[in-house]
């Protein structure tokens, strides 16, 4: 992986995202002087559920899963983060401990902004705080949709929807017109869909036989997103 030691907010490719796009050049310079940049390998934990929140995490590169261990002691994936997103902000705003864990799904580069710098920007920049409120509202809507899907959709439809969502989240910038592929363990897919690993394996085999996907080890390739989307929307 390339050297990110000189990465600044001013030259960040995600500078026009909703939050950074609200910052002035002076504010970006101040963030750059206080932030730190960290590289995580696949499987490494960025922050842990239950730990104290120390600041804001900005995803520069890579894929990250946000997981939560429920009362059944099973891991549930509640969100998949992509480059340009910020994570951990809800616990930071609430002044609570992390309610989720963030784990790298591949090699990731994450910038860390200390809590006081984030709060200072929130208090001084009205556009920044409004953009954050908009993000919170969108996150709440997505959580409500996910809850409805888990409650009312059969597992087959949820899995089809998850595969489509993975392509929509990570595929556009990476595929270059080719079929979208992602390396994801059966355990992670099960945690994303809310079912058992054995059920996921059986349904992936079914989708493979139908020509909707291809698999090789943990690598899943989406071959027919339109048909998967149709399966996912059967109970909408």
MARFI-594538 format. One record per residue (C-alpha): residue in one letter; residue number from 1; y, x, z. Coordinates in nm, 3 decimals, m for minus. Each point is the difference from the previous one (the first is absolute). Last residue first. Example, Ala and Ser with C-alpha at 12.3 -4.5 7.8 and 13.67 -1.06 7.14 Angstrom:
<atoms>
- type, seq, c2, c1, c3
- S, 2, m0.106, 1.367, 0.714
- A, 1, m0.344, m0.137, 0.066
</atoms>
This chain:
<atoms>
- type, seq, c2, c1, c3
- X, 236, m0.480, m4.212, m0.110
- X, 235, m0.379, m0.033, 0.033
- X, 234, m0.100, 0.140, m0.340
- X, 233, 0.282, 0.256, 0.007
- X, 232, m0.214, 0.308, 0.078
- X, 231, m0.250, m0.079, m0.274
- X, 230, 0.280, m0.029, m0.257
- X, 229, 0.154, 0.325, 0.123
- X, 228, m0.338, 0.174, m0.039
- X, 227, m0.024, m0.133, m0.358
- X, 226, 0.346, 0.133, m0.081
- X, 225, m0.067, 0.333, 0.171
- X, 224, m0.295, 0.077, m0.230
- X, 223, m0.104, 0.365, 0.019
- X, 222, 0.109, 0.097, 0.352
- X, 221, m0.151, 0.337, 0.089
- X, 220, m0.141, 0.062, 0.350
- X, 219, m0.072, 0.356, 0.116
- X, 218, m0.197, 0.018, 0.327
- X, 217, m0.316, 0.110, m0.181
- X, 216, 0.047, m0.087, m0.365
- X, 215, 0.099, m0.361, m0.058
- X, 214, 0.102, m0.209, m0.300
- X, 213, 0.180, m0.333, 0.023
- X, 212, 0.011, m0.343, m0.164
- X, 211, m0.304, 0.055, m0.221
- X, 210, m0.195, m0.289, 0.153
- X, 209, m0.262, 0.244, 0.134
- X, 208, 0.279, 0.199, 0.166
- X, 207, 0.146, m0.311, 0.161
- X, 206, m0.345, m0.080, 0.145
- X, 205, m0.045, 0.356, 0.127
- X, 204, 0.345, m0.021, 0.160
- X, 203, m0.110, m0.326, 0.163
- X, 202, m0.312, 0.155, 0.155
- X, 201, 0.182, 0.311, 0.123
- X, 200, 0.279, m0.212, 0.150
- X, 199, m0.251, m0.219, 0.185
- X, 198, m0.176, 0.307, 0.138
- X, 197, 0.332, 0.144, 0.121
- X, 196, 0.067, m0.314, 0.204
- X, 195, 0.307, m0.219, m0.046
- X, 194, 0.377, m0.003, 0.038
- X, 193, 0.111, 0.089, m0.353
- X, 192, 0.187, 0.319, 0.087
- X, 191, m0.245, 0.110, 0.269
- X, 190, m0.290, m0.063, m0.242
- X, 189, 0.177, 0.206, m0.269
- X, 188, 0.054, 0.277, 0.253
- X, 187, m0.365, m0.003, 0.106
- X, 186, m0.111, 0.003, m0.365
- X, 185, 0.199, 0.319, m0.038
- X, 184, 0.298, 0.008, m0.233
- X, 183, 0.059, 0.232, m0.293
- X, 182, 0.229, m0.184, m0.241
- X, 181, m0.016, m0.064, m0.373
- X, 180, 0.232, m0.189, m0.236
- X, 179, m0.108, m0.021, m0.362
- X, 178, 0.217, 0.206, m0.231
- X, 177, 0.348, m0.091, m0.121
- X, 176, 0.171, 0.280, 0.192
- X, 175, m0.211, m0.074, 0.308
- X, 174, 0.210, 0.152, 0.276
- X, 173, 0.339, m0.170, 0.007
- X, 172, m0.129, m0.354, m0.046
- X, 171, m0.320, 0.031, 0.198
- X, 170, 0.085, 0.042, 0.365
- X, 169, 0.119, m0.334, 0.135
- X, 168, m0.088, m0.229, m0.291
- X, 167, m0.340, 0.165, m0.041
- X, 166, m0.074, m0.028, 0.370
- X, 165, 0.114, m0.364, m0.003
- X, 164, m0.240, m0.080, m0.284
- X, 163, m0.287, 0.158, 0.193
- X, 162, 0.101, m0.189, 0.316
- X, 161, 0.013, m0.330, m0.189
- X, 160, m0.354, 0.047, m0.131
- X, 159, m0.114, 0.084, 0.353
- X, 158, 0.170, m0.308, 0.144
- X, 157, m0.160, m0.223, m0.265
- X, 156, m0.347, 0.127, 0.082
- X, 155, 0.068, m0.023, 0.375
- X, 154, 0.078, m0.371, m0.013
- X, 153, 0.367, m0.096, 0.038
- X, 152, 0.134, m0.214, 0.284
- X, 151, 0.063, 0.207, 0.313
- X, 150, 0.020, 0.347, m0.147
- X, 149, 0.221, m0.123, m0.283
- X, 148, 0.227, m0.188, 0.239
- X, 147, 0.042, 0.308, 0.221
- X, 146, 0.080, 0.217, m0.301
- X, 145, 0.267, m0.246, m0.114
- X, 144, 0.156, m0.002, 0.347
- X, 143, m0.001, 0.380, 0.013
- X, 142, 0.166, 0.015, m0.342
- X, 141, 0.273, m0.238, 0.115
- X, 140, 0.060, 0.205, 0.315
- X, 139, 0.023, 0.320, m0.203
- X, 138, 0.254, m0.163, m0.232
- X, 137, 0.213, m0.110, 0.296
- X, 136, m0.018, 0.346, 0.156
- X, 135, 0.104, 0.163, m0.327
- X, 134, 0.299, m0.236, m0.028
- X, 133, 0.101, 0.085, 0.356
- X, 132, m0.019, 0.370, m0.093
- X, 131, 0.224, m0.058, m0.302
- X, 130, 0.251, m0.174, 0.226
- X, 129, m0.006, 0.294, 0.245
- X, 128, 0.063, 0.249, m0.282
- X, 127, 0.280, m0.212, m0.147
- X, 126, 0.164, m0.017, 0.344
- X, 125, 0.004, 0.378, 0.042
- X, 124, 0.116, 0.125, 0.342
- X, 123, m0.255, m0.158, 0.234
- X, 122, m0.307, 0.052, m0.221
- X, 121, 0.110, 0.354, m0.079
- X, 120, 0.022, 0.082, 0.370
- X, 119, m0.336, m0.166, 0.065
- X, 118, m0.167, 0.216, m0.269
- X, 117, 0.162, 0.318, 0.129
- X, 116, m0.105, m0.084, 0.357
- X, 115, m0.361, m0.071, m0.102
- X, 114, m0.063, 0.328, m0.180
- X, 113, m0.054, m0.021, m0.379
- X, 112, m0.344, 0.118, m0.120
- X, 111, m0.078, 0.072, m0.365
- X, 110, m0.355, m0.055, m0.123
- X, 109, m0.192, 0.192, m0.267
- X, 108, m0.352, m0.128, m0.056
- X, 107, m0.335, 0.131, m0.128
- X, 106, m0.228, m0.303, m0.020
- X, 105, m0.067, m0.314, 0.205
- X, 104, 0.227, 0.129, 0.278
- X, 103, m0.021, m0.195, 0.325
- X, 102, 0.270, m0.206, 0.175
- X, 101, m0.106, m0.172, 0.323
- X, 100, 0.133, m0.341, 0.097
- X, 99, 0.182, m0.168, 0.290
- X, 98, 0.201, 0.316, 0.067
- X, 97, 0.169, m0.015, 0.339
- X, 96, 0.301, m0.219, 0.065
- X, 95, 0.374, 0.039, m0.049
- X, 94, m0.008, m0.304, m0.227
- X, 93, 0.192, 0.182, m0.273
- X, 92, m0.235, 0.300, 0.012
- X, 91, m0.307, m0.225, 0.013
- X, 90, 0.122, m0.171, m0.318
- X, 89, 0.099, 0.327, m0.168
- X, 88, m0.341, 0.167, 0.010
- X, 87, m0.012, 0.044, m0.375
- X, 86, 0.260, 0.064, m0.270
- X, 85, m0.096, m0.048, m0.363
- X, 84, 0.103, 0.218, m0.295
- X, 83, m0.352, 0.121, m0.075
- X, 82, m0.266, m0.262, 0.084
- X, 81, m0.112, m0.179, 0.315
- X, 80, m0.313, m0.214, 0.034
- X, 79, 0.030, m0.267, 0.267
- X, 78, m0.200, m0.183, 0.268
- X, 77, m0.324, 0.195, m0.027
- X, 76, m0.229, m0.127, 0.275
- X, 75, m0.210, 0.229, 0.220
- X, 74, m0.259, m0.169, 0.218
- X, 73, 0.015, 0.007, 0.378
- X, 72, m0.057, m0.381, 0.004
- X, 71, 0.333, m0.029, 0.182
- X, 70, 0.166, 0.155, m0.301
- X, 69, 0.052, 0.359, m0.108
- X, 68, 0.299, 0.019, m0.233
- X, 67, 0.034, 0.197, m0.321
- X, 66, 0.285, 0.112, m0.222
- X, 65, m0.143, 0.176, m0.304
- X, 64, 0.193, 0.274, m0.177
- X, 63, 0.009, 0.109, m0.365
- X, 62, 0.182, 0.310, m0.118
- X, 61, 0.350, 0.141, m0.041
- X, 60, 0.341, m0.040, 0.164
- X, 59, m0.097, m0.256, 0.262
- X, 58, 0.284, m0.032, 0.253
- X, 57, m0.093, m0.004, 0.370
- X, 56, 0.254, m0.117, 0.259
- X, 55, 0.029, 0.136, 0.353
- X, 54, m0.156, 0.074, 0.338
- X, 53, m0.214, m0.308, 0.056
- X, 52, m0.227, 0.040, 0.303
- X, 51, m0.373, m0.016, m0.073
- X, 50, m0.202, m0.322, 0.016
- X, 49, m0.124, 0.016, m0.361
- X, 48, 0.012, 0.359, m0.124
- X, 47, 0.239, 0.173, m0.239
- X, 46, m0.051, 0.209, m0.311
- X, 45, m0.377, 0.022, 0.041
- X, 44, m0.188, 0.228, m0.239
- X, 43, m0.273, m0.150, m0.219
- X, 42, 0.118, 0.156, m0.326
- X, 41, 0.233, 0.292, 0.069
- X, 40, 0.343, m0.034, 0.153
- X, 39, 0.316, 0.194, m0.089
- X, 38, 0.307, m0.034, 0.222
- X, 37, 0.374, 0.005, m0.071
- X, 36, 0.261, 0.006, 0.277
- X, 35, 0.321, m0.199, 0.029
- X, 34, 0.324, 0.104, 0.171
- X, 33, 0.196, 0.184, m0.270
- X, 32, m0.131, m0.228, m0.272
- X, 31, 0.112, m0.310, 0.188
- X, 30, 0.354, 0.144, 0.034
- X, 29, 0.012, 0.083, m0.372
- X, 28, m0.114, m0.351, m0.086
- X, 27, 0.272, m0.140, 0.227
- X, 26, 0.264, 0.214, m0.169
- X, 25, m0.121, m0.110, m0.346
- X, 24, 0.026, m0.362, 0.111
- X, 23, m0.309, m0.199, 0.091
- X, 22, m0.092, m0.344, m0.133
- X, 21, m0.231, 0.138, m0.269
- X, 20, m0.196, 0.178, 0.271
- X, 19, m0.104, m0.337, 0.142
- X, 18, m0.069, m0.210, m0.311
- X, 17, m0.152, 0.284, m0.208
- X, 16, 0.247, 0.191, m0.219
- X, 15, m0.061, 0.340, 0.165
- X, 14, m0.374, m0.027, m0.068
- X, 13, 0.000, 0.307, m0.228
- X, 12, 0.144, 0.200, 0.294
- X, 11, 0.269, 0.247, m0.106
- X, 10, 0.264, m0.114, 0.253
- X, 9, m0.259, m0.081, 0.268
- X, 8, m0.104, 0.364, m0.003
- X, 7, m0.326, 0.182, m0.078
- X, 6, 0.043, 0.375, 0.045
- X, 5, m0.327, 0.055, 0.192
- X, 4, m0.192, m0.219, m0.242
- X, 3, m0.218, 0.272, m0.152
- X, 2, m0.242, m0.128, m0.263
- X, 1, m0.351, m0.122, 0.083
</atoms>
